Amino acid sequence: MNFFLCVLGMVMVVEGLPYFAFPAKMKLVLEKVLELPDKSLQKFGLALMLAGILLVYLGKR
């Protein structure tokens, strides 16, 4: 459980960093994301999840 909380905390740091460092740019990025079709977002999300699973697998070996 401690490892999970550590990983979750690191994910939150990485996710929050662009918003802290470049708030104006992130607003522009979010506007562009809203314009993307749902299918593109689903494909991107799937690719990120698969990459994450691969990294977890490689890290556990």
Helices and strands as residue ranges (DSSP letters): H 2-21, H 23-35, H 38-60
